[in-house]
Each structure stands twice: as structure tokens, then as C-alpha cells.
Amino acid sequence: MLLDQINGPKNLKRLTVQQLDQLAGEIRQFLIEKLSVTGGHLSSNLGVVELTLAMHYLFDSPNDKFIFDVGHQSYVHKILTGRKDDFNTLRQQNGLCGFVKRAESEHDVWEAGHSSTSLSAAMGMAMARDFKGEHNRIVAMIGDGALTGGMALEALNHIGHEKRKMIVILNDNEMSIAPNVGALHQYLGRIRSDRHYQKAKEELSQFLNKIPAVGGKFAKMSSRVKDSIKYLLVNGVLFEQFGLTYLGPVDGHDLSQLLEVLKQADSINGPVLLHVVTLKGKGYAPAEKDSYKWHGVSPKLESNQGMKVVVPPMYTEVFSEALIELAAKDERIVAITPAMPGGSGLFKFADLYPGRMIDVGIAEQHAATLSAALAMEGMKPVFAVYSTFLQRAYDQVVHDICRQNLNVIFAIDRAGFVGPDGETHQGVYDIAFLRHIPNLVLMMPKDENELRRMMKTAVDYNDGPIAVRYSRINAVGVKIDPEMEPLPIGKWETVREGDSAVIIAIGPMLQVAEEAAEMLKREGLQTRIVNARFIKPLDQEMLRGLAEEGKPIIVLEESSVLGGLGGAVLEFYSMNGYYGVPVHIIGVPDLFVEHATIKQQREQVGLTGEHVAAELKAMLPRRMIRSAGK
């Protein structure tokens, strides 16, 4: 096999174009086999095999900088840069990262797990190159979905203004994760369908070059003629108006075409946008037919024959069903998603209420301000967004929603650890960047029934923005109330009585607290467990009571210790004169937790029953422990 001979980009240089085609097939088979075991992003990587091969064949990484937007389509790049033998460890603890990772290889020059960052990064690298007097190539690959992000358009504007030499490869597969939306998507569709544009442009240029120029006046006239032809043949010349030379569209699975047009792009002294049309899932029929389903695949697990296991639904599903039930009774409810209708559980809502489902594309900032305006006009917008992506709309949350005290509902999915997606996707910072904002109510449920009640609470609440956060895990499996009843704002509940110590916990950490309490019970220690379901406002009455009792308190949260629930508890005690209350926080420390299973990630930071029990015992007087053991 040719793939066995590829241990770095230099090995590619010895191959013919025909051998590159053979290698492309071998890489696709390799990806299908490996990802069926490890899981990972399949469709996006199958679609860029030839494109990545062409880049490494012509250019010289790592001296030439390859920047992958998002980075989940970098598996082929990893294979070609000496990491194919590590693919058995993909997305596993201490193994190969599912995104570009600078610590893995000198060929990984930019890290991202969010979209629309590559063009800004490429511009910065091009400017640094020129400042230093170097001459390496800068090549950024961005998808058509990511190009709808405002940051990418801001970068295009700057790239066209500076006119520095660089290549922007637009990987146009008509999909991001969900089908793309918007005017830019439609514009690219028109370009794809018009195969005559590039040919006419080239023929016109050749014709004009044969005519002897008569001073600058004729040169200017010929330029205007070419522009007129562009406008005639293509409905808009957006990229060239931005100041980039547009090449394409070109078949992203034809290596001969790709190599030819990449050479042409490299010969232009200025910014070039190369429009490459690819098929997401190329080479694997199921993924070609349904690239959404095969965007990210889970590892195949052996099942026990004849054994039926009832698994509680994911919290995302619980949210989805609750929203549908509420929307049936309240026509003000509309759902907003930034290009994540499937991941956020909104496909069924969209089927039932198509006119009340708004997908804005990869545009979290726009989604937030859009929600603000909808609320201002009397609607009940539900902004369904992953915790990690809500970070991108922080200013809009503060300035447009909370400052104006608008009735926007935030449904924050993937709160807490997310497992194999790793550090770029961990939902552990939203408490810290939300709870200090005035007017905002912030909740987290202990189980699926409480999530439903929180959704009802949010819809009934008319005093400003309200958010409910929930994890990327299966729910607990509790009985569901026949009717959704709202919760009293800011009221916690005691779910287990005890007189030795107190664990204040949120969300899935209630189960961890129960594990710790059971361990301590076996040693004669009774631990009280409090469900701090409202992160903001705090239950001040209960906190005062706990302070007066003087029992050791552990605050348990799957979120950043800095700025989290534990910090809020300590702030309350300090600001209200309760000095010396024994409070210890167990949460995510001041570090980025890398990819692993959620169980392993929790073990890494001490979010386990064993660790909580040990920490609580260390806080108790020795005489109490001795007495309990008798």
C-alpha cells in the first residue's frame, strides 16, 4: 500500500498524480476503518482528501502555514504529517486530538474548535511573515458554512484592504454541520451552477492581452470591460469586490485540476480565493447520502445479545420535548439556533412549527441580538446554543439582552464536560461569564423532570432574561410529572438530610454527592445534600441557615472554580459578614481539560464520590470521625 510509505509530507513528492489518486482511496478506507473504532468526524474529512493531498504535494509544510478552520477536517493532514500510527488513540485520553493541536506536531500551526477564525489567523501570519522579511506561503482552508460567520467577513475585508500574498481555499460542500442558510450560501450556489464564468474570464483576458495597449486609458477601459463581463455572467462578484482574486469553482476531487489551479493561485502576488467544490462524505455511500448523520460518528460497541437495556433520554431530548409541549400552548415561543438544529434537538420542533424555527447560520452574535429584538416585540425567543458557542456572543448577552432586561430564554446545552471533543468544547465557563451580569436568572436541573419544570419556569418568567443549562449526558431516569409546574425563583431544595456536613451541588454533581454521602454513611457520618438548582439568584435564606449551623460545606460543580457557584457562595458570606464559614470548592481548576471520556475528565479534577468523601472527612473534627466510627 502507498499509505504505508507515507511518514511525512516529503514522501508525497515522489508520487505521480495517478499514485496520488490511489493514495486518496487508501486514506478514505483508513479513515472509515479507524473511525468505526474510535469515533470522530467522518464526513468532513472524507470530503477534503484530494484537497489536503494537493496542498501537501505542492507546498512545504511546516515552513508553509496550513490553517484549518475549526480543525475537525484535519485528519488527512494528520495522516500525511506522520501521525497515522496514532489513530487508534484518536479522541482518547492522552491520545491524538480530534482537532488541530500545536503540541502534537510542528505541522499544526493554528488551533481552533470554533468556526470562522482561520482568515483572521492567516492574515496575522501573513503580516508577521512580511514584517520579518520571510517568503513562506500562507494557506487557509475555510468551509462555506464558516464563511457566514461575521468574524470571517471582517477578516476578508482586511485581507482585501492589505492585499498581502496568501491563499484562501473555500471548501464549498454546501454543508457545515446542518444545511447552510443565508444569502451567501445562495450566492455560492449561483457560482457553482455557472461553469461558464471562469472560462469566459480567461478567454477575455487572453484576447485583451493580444491587443497592443494604447496608454493607461485603454488599460483602464479593458479592466472595466472585464468587470462588466463578470457582472453579466455571475450574479455578483463578492470576493473580487473584497479585493481578492477569485479562482474557480474547481472540482475538489479532481487532483489534476486542483494541482493546476493551486499553482495558478501561488503565482498571483496578492490574496487569492480559490473556490473548491467538494462532496462531504466522499467515497462512503451512507455519508454521501446523509452527511449530517455521518458528520460525527460514535465508536461501534459490542452489545449483549438478547439483553434489552432501557436508557434514559439525553437532556437535549428532554429539552426538545418540553419546548414542543410549551409551544403548543404559547404561540409567542420561537426557537433560534446558530446552525445547530440537530445538536440542539430542534429538528422535531422545526417539523411541527416551521414558521417558528429560526436558523441564522454560524452567527451566535446575530442570534443573540435577534433574540433581544424578538423579545422586545413581545415574543418568547428560546436561544438554543452550546455553552462553548455562547462564549462568542458575550457582548450581545450583556449589552443587548441583559442591559435591556429582555425576556430571552437561553437553553444552554453541553454544560459541563463534553468528553472526546475536548478543551475547545468544554462547557465549564458559562457560569463564570453569566452570573455576574445584572438581571439574569441562571438555573441547572438535577434530573429530567426538573429540566421540564425549569422550561416552564422560563416561559412563565416575565422579569428579564433567564437561562437553563444542562449536560451532554443521559438524564437520570426519574418519573415525569404529568404537568409541568414552575419552580419558585431562587429556591434550593434539600434532597438528603444529614447533621455531619453539607454538600451543595448542581446538575449531575447531585449524583456524585449521593455517592460520597453513601460512602460516608458506611462510616457513620450523615451528610446533607442541597440541590442548588438556582445558581443566580442564590437561596440566601438557606445559606444564612447553613452559616449559623456552622457545619463544613463542600460546593460541588462541574464548572470553573474561578467565578463559579462556589465563588458565589463565598462572596455571599463575605459580603454579609459571615466570616469563618468552612467552605471548600470542588470543581474545574484553572486549566484547560483535554479530550477524554467524561468519566476520565471528572476523575482528573476530583469530581468523584471518593474524592468528595475524602475532602469532606478532612474538614471534619477528628473527634467526630472517631465518634462516628464507634
C-alpha positions in Angstrom: 0.0 0.0 0.0 1.2 3.5 -0.8 -0.1 4.8 2.6 2.5 2.6 4.4 5.2 4.6 2.7 3.9 8.0 3.8 5.5 9.1 7.0 5.7 12.8 6.3 4.9 15.3 3.5 8.2 14.8 1.8 7.2 11.2 0.9 4.4 12.6 -1.2 6.8 14.5 -3.5 8.0 11.2 -5.1 4.5 10.1 -6.2 2.8 10.7 -9.6 -0.6 12.2 -9.9 -2.0 8.8 -10.6 -0.5 7.4 -7.4 -2.0 10.3 -5.5 -5.4 9.2 -6.7 -4.6 5.7 -5.4 -3.4 7.1 -2.1 -6.7 9.1 -1.8 -8.7 5.9 -1.9 -6.4 4.2 0.7 -6.8 7.2 3.0 -10.6 7.1 2.8 -10.5 3.4 3.6 -8.1 4.1 6.5 -10.4 6.8 7.9 -13.6 4.6 7.7 -11.9 1.7 9.4 -10.2 3.8 12.2 -13.2 6.0 13.0 -15.5 3.0 13.2 -13.5 2.1 16.3 -12.6 5.4 17.8 -15.4 7.6 16.6 -14.8 11.1 15.2 -15.6 13.5 12.4 -16.0 11.3 9.3 -17.9 13.2 6.5 -15.9 16.4 6.7 -12.6 14.5 6.4 -13.7 12.2 3.6 -14.6 15.4 1.6 -11.1 17.0 1.8 -8.8 14.1 1.0 -7.7 15.3 -2.5 -7.6 18.9 -1.4 -5.3 18.1 1.5 -3.1 15.9 -0.6 -2.7 18.6 -3.3 -1.8 21.2 -0.6 1.0 18.9 0.8 2.1 17.8 -2.6 2.7 21.3 -3.9 3.7 23.2 -0.8 6.1 22.7 2.0 4.6 22.4 5.5 5.6 23.4 8.1 7.5 26.2 6.5 4.3 27.0 4.5 1.5 27.5 7.0 -1.7 25.5 6.6 -4.6 26.9 8.7 -7.7 24.7 9.1 -10.9 26.5 10.1 -12.5 24.7 13.1 -9.9 21.9 12.6 -12.2 18.9 12.7 -11.4 18.3 9.0 -7.6 17.9 9.7 -7.5 14.1 10.0 -6.0 13.8 6.5 -3.4 16.4 7.3 -2.5 14.4 10.5 -2.2 11.2 8.5 0.2 12.9 6.0 2.3 14.5 8.7 3.5 11.4 10.5 0.6 10.6 12.8 -1.3 7.8 11.1 0.1 5.2 13.6 -1.6 7.1 16.4 -5.1 7.0 15.0 -6.0 4.1 17.3 -5.9 6.7 20.1 -8.0 9.4 18.3 -10.0 11.5 20.8 -9.0 9.3 23.7 -7.2 10.4 26.9 -3.6 11.3 26.2 -4.2 10.3 22.5 -4.5 12.1 19.2 -6.7 15.2 19.4 -9.8 15.4 17.1 -8.8 18.9 16.2 -5.5 20.6 15.2 -3.2 20.6 18.2 0.1 22.6 18.2 1.6 20.3 20.9 1.2 17.3 18.6 3.2 18.4 15.6 5.1 21.3 14.1 2.7 21.0 11.1 -0.2 22.2 13.3 0.2 25.9 13.3 -3.2 27.1 14.5 -5.7 25.6 16.9 -9.5 26.1 16.8 -12.6 24.2 17.7 -14.9 27.1 16.8 -15.6 28.2 13.3 -14.7 31.4 11.3 -11.3 32.0 12.9 -8.9 30.9 10.1 -8.9 34.0 7.9 -8.0 36.3 10.8 -5.2 33.9 11.8 -4.0 33.7 8.2 -3.9 37.5 7.9 -1.9 37.7 11.1 0.6 35.2 9.9 0.9 36.9 6.5 1.6 40.2 8.2 4.1 38.7 10.5 5.9 37.0 7.6 6.1 40.3 5.8 7.3 42.2 8.9 10.1 39.6 9.2 11.0 39.7 5.5 10.2 36.0 5.0 8.7 34.4 1.9 6.6 31.4 3.0 3.1 30.6 1.9 0.0 31.2 4.0 -2.9 28.9 3.1 -6.2 29.0 4.9 -9.0 26.4 4.4 -12.5 27.6 5.3 -15.9 26.0 4.7 -18.8 27.7 3.2 -20.7 27.4 6.4 -17.9 29.1 8.4 -17.7 31.9 5.9 -21.1 33.1 7.1 -19.6 33.9 10.4 -19.2 37.7 11.0 -15.5 37.3 12.0 -14.7 35.6 8.7 -16.2 38.5 6.8 -14.4 41.0 8.9 -11.1 39.3 8.0 -12.0 39.2 4.3 -12.5 42.9 4.5 -9.0 43.4 6.0 -7.3 40.9 3.7 -8.7 42.7 0.6 -7.5 46.0 2.0 -3.9 44.9 2.8 -3.5 42.8 -0.4 -0.8 40.6 1.1 0.1 37.4 -0.6 -2.0 34.5 0.7 -4.4 31.8 -0.5 -7.9 31.3 0.9 -9.3 27.9 0.0 -13.1 28.0 0.2 -14.1 24.4 0.8 -17.7 24.5 -0.6 -19.6 21.3 0.3 -22.9 23.1 0.7 -23.0 22.0 4.4 -21.4 22.9 7.7 -23.0 20.6 10.3 -26.6 21.3 9.3 -27.6 22.7 5.9 -26.3 26.2 5.4 -28.6 29.1 5.3 -28.5 32.7 4.1 -27.7 34.9 1.2 -24.1 34.0 1.0 -25.0 30.3 0.7 -27.3 31.1 -2.2 -24.6 33.2 -3.8 -22.2 30.3 -3.8 -24.9 28.2 -5.3 -25.2 30.5 -8.2 -21.4 30.4 -8.8 -21.4 26.6 -8.6 -24.1 26.4 -11.3 -22.3 28.8 -13.7 -19.4 26.9 -15.2 -19.0 29.5 -18.0 -17.8 32.3 -15.8 -14.1 31.3 -15.4 -13.7 30.2 -19.0 -15.1 33.5 -20.3 -13.0 35.5 -17.9 -9.8 33.7 -19.1 -10.6 34.0 -22.8 -11.4 37.7 -22.4 -8.1 38.2 -20.6 -6.2 36.4 -23.4 -7.9 38.5 -26.1 -7.2 41.8 -24.4 -3.5 40.8 -23.8 -3.1 40.4 -27.6 -4.1 43.9 -28.3 -1.3 46.5 -28.0 -2.0 48.8 -25.1 -2.6 52.4 -26.0 -1.6 54.1 -22.8 -3.3 53.9 -19.4 -6.6 54.9 -20.8 -7.1 51.6 -22.7 -5.8 49.6 -19.8 -8.5 51.1 -17.5 -11.1 50.5 -20.2 -10.1 46.9 -20.6 -10.4 46.4 -16.8 -13.9 47.9 -16.9 -14.9 45.6 -19.7 -13.7 42.5 -17.8 -15.7 43.7 -14.7 -18.8 44.1 -16.9 -18.4 40.5 -18.2 -18.2 39.3 -14.6 -21.4 41.1 -13.6 -23.0 39.8 -16.8 -22.1 36.1 -16.2 -22.3 35.9 -12.4 -24.9 37.5 -10.1 -22.4 39.3 -8.0 -18.6 39.3 -7.8 -18.4 39.5 -4.0 -14.9 38.1 -3.4 -13.3 40.3 -6.1 -15.1 43.3 -4.7 -13.5 42.4 -1.4 -10.1 42.7 -3.1 -9.3 39.0 -3.6 -8.6 37.3 -7.0 -11.3 34.7 -7.4 -10.4 31.4 -9.0 -12.9 28.6 -9.5 -15.1 26.9 -9.0 -13.0 23.8 -9.3 -13.8 20.1 -8.7 -12.3 19.3 -5.3 -11.9 15.6 -6.1 -10.0 16.0 -9.4 -6.3 16.1 -8.4 -5.1 17.3 -11.8 -7.4 20.3 -11.7 -6.6 21.0 -8.1 -2.8 21.0 -8.7 -3.2 23.2 -11.7 -5.3 25.8 -10.0 -3.2 25.8 -6.8 -0.2 26.6 -9.0 -2.1 29.4 -10.6 -3.1 30.7 -7.2 0.5 30.6 -6.0 1.7 32.6 -9.0 -0.5 35.6 -8.0 1.1 38.3 -5.9 -1.8 39.1 -3.6 -4.7 37.5 -1.9 -6.5 34.7 -3.8 -9.8 33.0 -3.0 -9.8 29.5 -4.5 -13.4 28.1 -4.7 -13.2 24.3 -4.4 -16.5 22.3 -4.6 -16.3 19.0 -2.6 -18.7 16.3 -1.6 -19.0 15.8 2.2 -18.6 12.1 2.9 -17.0 11.4 -0.5 -16.2 7.7 -1.0 -18.6 6.3 1.6 -22.1 6.0 0.3 -24.0 6.4 3.6 -22.1 9.6 4.4 -22.6 10.9 0.9 -26.4 10.5 1.2 -26.6 11.9 4.8 -23.6 13.9 5.7 -25.4 15.4 8.7 -25.8 11.9 10.3 -22.3 11.0 9.5 -20.7 14.3 10.4 -19.5 12.9 13.7 -19.6 9.1 14.3 -19.5 7.2 17.6 -17.4 4.0 18.0 -19.2 0.7 17.4 -19.7 -1.1 20.6 -20.5 -4.8 21.1 -23.9 -5.3 22.6 -25.1 -8.1 24.8 -27.3 -10.4 22.7 -30.9 -10.8 24.0 -30.5 -8.1 26.7 -32.7 -5.1 26.4 -31.4 -2.0 28.2 -33.6 0.9 28.9 -31.5 4.1 28.8 -32.9 7.4 29.9 -33.1 10.1 27.2 -30.4 12.7 26.7 -31.1 16.0 28.3 -31.2 17.5 24.8 -34.2 15.3 24.0 -35.9 16.3 27.3 -35.5 19.9 26.4 -36.8 19.3 22.9 -40.0 17.6 24.1 -40.6 20.2 26.8 -40.2 23.0 24.3 -42.7 21.4 21.9 -45.3 20.9 24.6 -44.9 24.5 25.7 -45.0 25.9 22.2 -48.3 24.1 21.6 -49.9 26.3 24.3 -48.0 29.5 23.7 -47.7 30.9 20.2 -45.1 33.5 21.3 -42.4 30.8 21.6 -39.9 30.8 18.8 -36.6 28.8 18.7 -33.3 30.3 17.5 -30.2 28.3 16.6 -26.8 29.3 15.2 -26.5 26.4 12.7 -27.1 23.6 15.3 -30.7 22.5 14.9 -29.8 18.8 15.2 -27.3 19.1 18.1 -29.7 21.3 20.0 -32.6 19.0 19.5 -34.7 21.3 17.3 -35.4 19.2 14.2 -38.7 17.9 15.6 -39.7 21.4 16.7 -38.9 22.6 13.2 -41.1 19.9 11.6 -44.1 20.9 13.9 -43.6 24.6 13.8 -41.6 25.5 10.7 -42.5 29.2 10.9 -41.3 29.5 14.4 -37.9 27.9 13.9 -35.1 30.3 13.0 -31.6 29.0 11.9 -29.4 32.0 11.5 -26.3 30.1 10.4 -22.9 30.2 12.2 -23.7 33.6 13.7 -24.0 33.5 17.5 -23.8 37.2 17.9 -26.5 37.9 15.5 -28.7 35.1 17.1 -28.4 36.8 20.5 -29.3 40.3 19.3 -32.1 38.9 17.1 -33.5 37.2 20.2 -33.3 40.5 22.0 -35.4 42.2 19.3 -37.9 39.4 19.2 -38.4 39.6 23.0 -38.7 43.4 22.7 -41.7 42.9 20.4 -43.5 40.5 22.7 -42.2 37.1 21.5 -40.7 34.4 23.7 -37.4 33.6 22.0 -35.6 30.4 23.1 -31.9 30.7 22.1 -30.7 27.1 22.0 -26.9 27.1 22.0 -24.0 25.1 23.2 -22.2 26.5 26.2 -18.9 26.8 24.3 -20.6 28.7 21.4 -22.4 31.1 23.7 -19.0 32.5 24.6 -18.9 34.0 21.2 -21.9 36.2 21.9 -20.9 37.6 25.3 -21.1 41.2 24.4 -24.6 40.8 22.9 -25.8 38.9 26.0 -24.5 41.8 28.2 -25.3 44.8 26.0 -28.4 43.8 24.0 -30.2 41.3 26.2 -29.4 41.8 29.9 -28.9 45.5 29.9 -32.3 46.0 28.4 -33.8 43.3 30.7 -35.5 41.4 27.9 -37.4 38.2 28.2 -35.0 36.0 26.3 -34.7 32.3 27.3 -31.2 30.7 27.0 -31.2 26.9 26.6 -27.5 26.2 27.2 -26.6 22.7 26.0 -23.3 20.8 26.6 -22.9 22.5 30.0 -20.0 20.8 31.9 -17.5 18.3 30.4 -18.1 17.1 26.8 -15.7 14.2 26.6 -13.8 13.5 23.3 -14.4 16.9 21.8 -12.1 18.2 24.4 -10.8 21.6 25.6 -12.3 23.8 22.8 -15.8 22.5 23.6 -15.9 22.1 27.3 -18.9 23.9 28.8 -17.4 24.8 32.1 -17.1 28.6 31.7 -20.7 29.8 31.2 -21.5 30.2 34.9 -18.4 32.4 35.3 -19.3 34.7 32.4 -23.0 34.8 33.0 -23.7 35.0 36.8 -22.2 38.5 37.3 -24.4 40.1 34.6 -27.3 42.1 36.2 -30.9 40.9 35.5 -30.0 37.4 34.5 -31.5 34.3 36.2 -29.4 31.1 35.9 -30.6 27.5 36.6 -29.4 23.9 36.3 -31.6 20.8 36.8 -30.7 17.7 38.8 -32.8 15.4 36.6 -35.1 15.4 33.5 -38.3 16.2 35.5 -36.6 19.3 36.9 -35.4 20.4 33.5 -39.0 20.3 32.3 -40.1 22.4 35.3 -37.3 24.9 34.5 -38.5 25.3 31.0 -42.0 26.0 32.3 -40.4 28.4 34.8 -38.6 30.2 32.0 -41.6 30.6 29.8 -43.7 31.9 32.7 -41.0 34.4 33.8 -41.5 37.9 32.5 -39.0 39.9 34.5 -36.0 39.6 32.2 -33.6 37.0 30.7 -33.4 33.5 32.2 -31.1 30.6 31.3 -31.2 26.9 31.9 -28.0 24.9 31.4 -27.9 21.1 31.0 -25.2 18.5 30.3 -24.3 16.3 27.3 -25.3 13.1 29.1 -28.3 10.9 29.6 -30.8 12.0 32.2 -31.3 10.2 35.5 -34.5 8.2 34.6 -36.9 9.7 37.1 -40.7 9.7 36.9 -42.0 12.6 34.8 -44.8 14.8 36.3 -47.9 14.8 34.0 -48.0 18.6 34.1 -45.0 21.0 34.1 -45.1 23.2 37.2 -42.9 26.2 37.6 -40.3 26.5 40.3 -40.0 29.3 42.9 -37.2 31.5 41.6 -34.1 31.3 43.7 -35.2 28.5 46.0 -32.9 25.5 46.6 -34.0 22.1 48.0 -32.6 19.6 50.4 -32.6 16.2 48.8 -30.9 14.3 51.6 -30.8 15.1 55.3 -27.6 14.9 57.5 -26.1 16.5 60.5 -22.3 16.0 59.9 -21.6 18.1 56.9 -23.3 19.7 53.8 -22.7 19.2 50.1 -24.1 22.0 47.9 -24.3 20.6 44.3 -25.7 21.4 40.9 -26.8 19.3 38.0 -25.1 15.9 37.5 -23.0 16.6 40.6 -26.0 15.6 42.7 -25.3 12.0 41.8 -21.7 12.4 42.7 -22.7 13.9 46.0 -25.0 10.9 46.7 -22.1 8.6 46.0 -20.0 10.5 48.5 -22.8 10.5 51.1 -23.2 6.8 50.8 -19.5 6.2 51.4 -19.6 8.5 54.5 -22.7 6.8 55.7 -20.9 3.5 55.9 -18.5 5.2 58.3 -21.4 6.6 60.5 -21.4 10.1 59.0 -24.7 11.6 57.8 -24.2 14.2 55.0 -26.8 16.7 53.9 -27.2 17.3 50.2 -28.6 20.5 48.8 -29.7 20.9 45.2 -28.5 24.4 44.3 -30.7 24.5 41.2 -30.7 28.3 41.0 -27.1 29.5 40.5 -28.4 33.0 40.4 -30.2 34.2 42.4 -28.8 32.2 45.3 -31.0 30.9 48.1 -29.9 33.4 50.7 -32.2 32.2 53.3 -30.8 28.7 53.1 -27.2 30.0 53.0 -27.8 32.0 56.2 -29.2 28.9 57.9 -26.2 26.8 56.9 -23.8 29.5 58.1 -25.5 29.6 61.5 -25.3 25.9 61.9 -21.5 26.1 61.2 -21.2 22.7 59.5 -18.5 22.1 56.9 -19.7 22.8 53.4 -18.5 21.5 50.1 -19.7 23.2 46.9 -19.6 20.7 44.1 -19.8 21.9 40.5 -18.7 20.7 37.0 -17.7 24.2 36.1 -14.8 26.6 36.6 -13.9 27.1 40.2 -12.9 30.6 39.3 -16.2 32.5 39.0 -18.4 29.5 39.6 -21.1 28.6 42.2 -18.6 28.1 45.0 -17.3 31.6 44.4 -20.8 33.0 44.6 -21.4 31.3 48.0 -18.1 32.6 49.4 -18.9 36.1 48.1 -22.3 36.0 49.8 -20.8 35.0 53.1 -18.1 37.7 52.9 -20.4 40.5 51.8 -22.9 39.6 54.6 -20.4 39.3 57.4 -20.4 35.5 57.8 -16.7 35.1 58.4 -15.1 31.8 59.1 -17.8 29.6 57.5 -15.9 26.4 56.4 -16.5 26.2 52.7 -14.4 24.1 50.2 -15.0 24.2 46.5 -14.5 21.2 44.2 -14.8 22.0 40.5 -12.7 22.5 37.4 -9.4 24.1 38.4 -7.6 26.9 36.4 -6.6 24.7 33.4 -8.0 23.5 30.1 -9.1 19.9 30.4 -8.2 17.9 27.3 -10.1 15.2 25.4 -11.0 12.0 27.2 -14.2 10.4 28.4 -16.4 12.5 30.7 -15.7 9.9 33.5 -11.9 10.4 33.0 -12.2 14.2 32.9 -14.1 14.1 36.2 -11.5 11.8 37.7 -8.8 14.2 36.6 -10.2 17.1 38.5 -11.6 15.2 41.5 -15.3 15.2 40.7 -15.8 11.7 42.0 -17.6 10.3 45.1 -14.3 9.0 46.5 -12.6 12.4 46.3 -15.5 14.3 47.7 -15.9 11.9 50.6 -12.2 12.2 51.4 -12.3 16.1 51.2 -15.3 16.2 53.5 -13.7 13.9 56.1 -10.6 16.1 56.1 -12.9 19.1 57.0 -14.5 17.3 60.0 -13.0 17.4 63.5 -11.2 14.2 64.3 -13.3 13.6 67.4 -16.4 13.5 65.2 -14.8 10.9 62.8 -13.7 8.8 65.8 -17.2 9.0 67.4 -18.9 8.1 64.1 -16.8 5.0 63.7 -17.8 3.5 67.1 
